[in-house]
Amino acid sequence: MSIAGAGTASAHAGHSTTPAATLTSPVGESVGALWHHTQMYHLSDPSWEVTSMLTDPAGNLKVHGQMLDDTLSPIVGAATGALGG
């Protein structure tokens, strides 16, 4: 499921996810994806955000679109499944 329209190709290559078995599992998966993004892009290089916006704004938006997909998709998928959709 793609929320931001970035497709299934991930800028977070190597990021593993686990199947959602309970409601807490998708939340944990979402938090994990957000933490992975924060570590990889913001904590490892605090100037990345400004530098990427100045040199490659489209790439920056793609990375953040993928982060939104990785973060929201588990929760949206679990909610849709819980509602019978």
N, C-alpha and C positions, 0 to 999 in steps of 0.2 A: 504494500500500500504506500503510495507516495503522496505526501501532504503538500509539499512546496513545489512539486512538479519537477524535481531534479532527477527523477527516474530512480533506478535501482543502483546505478553505479555510485560507489561511495568514496568520498574524499577521505574517509576514515578506514582505509584498507587495513585488513587485519583485525578489525573490530569484531569480536565475536558476540553473538547474542544467544540467549537461551530461550527455549519455547516458553510461552506464557501459559502456566498451569493454573494460577490463581490470580486474584486481583492484585495482590502485592507483587507478584512476579513482573507484570508489565510496568508497574510504578518503579520497581527496582531497575528494570531494564532501561527505562527512560532516564532515571537519575544517573545510571552508569554511562549512558551515551552522552549526557550533558557534561559529566565529570571528565570523560575521555576528551571531549572537544576542548574543555577549559584547560586541561593539562597540556594537550598537544599544541594548541594554538595560542593560548594566552599566558599560561604560566611558564612554558619553556622559552618563550620570546615575547616579553611584555610589549615590545614595540611592533609586533606583527600586525595588529589591527590598523594602526595608523599607516604603516608602511604599505600594507596590502591595499588599503583604500586609495592611497596615492598612486601606486604603481599598477595595480590590477584589481580595479573595483568589481569587475565581473567575476573574477575568481573568488574574491572575498564574499560576494553575494551567493555564489554557488556553494562555498563551504558552509555558510550559515543556513542556506536552504537545506542542505543535507543534514546539518545538525538538527534543524526543525523536524525533518522527516524521521531521523533516528530517535528523537526525543518524543514526538507526539504519536507516531504510528503504533507503538505498543499499547498506549492508553486508548487511542481511538479504536484499535482493533478489538481490545478486550471489551470496551463499552458496546461496540456494535454486536459482538458475539453474545454479550450478556442480555442484550435487548432482542436477541433472536434474529439479527440481521446478518 
